[in-house]
């Protein structure tokens, strides 16, 4: 299972929201500033927004008091592996995932 320090917090570099196709002003803003990045899943808008409390080595500076969305994120789970595949180079992925 990859550790957060190995991938340097890849999941903390973006934020995903479901695209509701709503026509209100907030939804319009989200659609203008996000991009669809996860094919084959319900339409998600991804926003580039690195966490402000992520250290350069990939550790969380507020780990004991991190938000619940971070606590619920499964290290090594499908979403974690998917983010590593999208956000890291082939060489980085091999190192992180222990591939030959």
C-alpha positions in Angstrom: 0.0 0.0 0.0 1.4 3.4 -0.9 2.2 5.9 1.8 1.3 9.6 1.6 5.0 10.5 1.9 5.8 8.3 -1.1 3.3 10.0 -3.4 3.8 13.4 -1.7 0.1 13.9 -1.1 -1.2 13.5 -4.7 -4.8 13.5 -3.4 -4.2 16.8 -1.7 -3.4 18.6 -5.0 -6.9 18.7 -6.4 -10.6 18.7 -5.3 -13.4 17.0 -7.1 -17.1 17.9 -7.1 -20.0 16.2 -8.9 -21.3 18.3 -11.9 -25.0 18.7 -11.1 -25.7 20.3 -14.5 -27.6 23.0 -12.5 -28.0 26.4 -14.0 -27.6 28.5 -10.8 -24.7 31.0 -10.7 -22.5 28.9 -8.3 -22.8 25.8 -10.6 -22.0 28.0 -13.6 -18.8 29.3 -11.8 -17.8 25.7 -10.9 -18.3 24.6 -14.6 -16.2 27.5 -15.8 -13.3 26.9 -13.4 -13.2 23.1 -13.2 -12.4 20.4 -15.8 -13.8 16.9 -16.3 -10.9 14.5 -15.6 -12.2 11.1 -14.6 -13.7 9.3 -17.7 -16.1 6.4 -17.0 -17.4 7.9 -13.8 -20.3 10.2 -13.1 -19.2 13.6 -14.4 -16.9 15.2 -11.9 -15.3 18.6 -12.0 -11.7 18.7 -10.9 -10.2 21.8 -9.4 -6.4 22.3 -9.1 -6.0 23.6 -5.5 -3.1 22.2 -3.6 -3.9 22.0 0.1 -2.4 24.9 2.0 -1.3 22.7 4.9 0.5 20.1 2.8 4.2 20.3 3.5 6.8 19.9 0.6 7.5 16.3 1.7 3.8 15.4 1.4 2.9 15.3 5.1 -0.1 17.0 6.5 0.8 19.8 8.9 -2.5 19.5 10.8 -2.9 15.7 10.7 -4.4 15.3 14.2 -6.9 18.0 13.4 -7.5 17.3 9.7 -11.0 17.7 8.2 -13.3 14.6 8.0 -13.1 14.5 4.2 -9.3 13.8 4.7 -9.9 11.3 7.5 -12.4 9.3 5.4 -10.0 9.1 2.4 -8.7 5.5 2.2 -5.0 5.4 1.8 -4.3 2.8 -0.9 -8.0 2.6 -1.9 -9.3 2.9 -5.4 -9.5 6.7 -5.3 -6.0 6.9 -4.0 -4.6 4.7 -6.7 -6.5 6.6 -9.4 -5.1 9.9 -8.3 -1.6 8.5 -8.3 -2.1 7.2 -11.8 -3.3 10.7 -13.0 -1.0 13.0 -11.1 2.4 11.2 -11.0 4.8 10.2 -13.8 5.3 6.6 -14.8 8.6 6.5 -13.0 7.1 8.0 -9.8 4.2 5.5 -10.0 6.5 2.6 -10.2 8.4 3.8 -7.2 5.3 4.6 -5.2 3.5 1.3 -6.0 6.6 -0.9 -5.7 6.4 -2.0 -9.4 9.4 -3.3 -11.3 
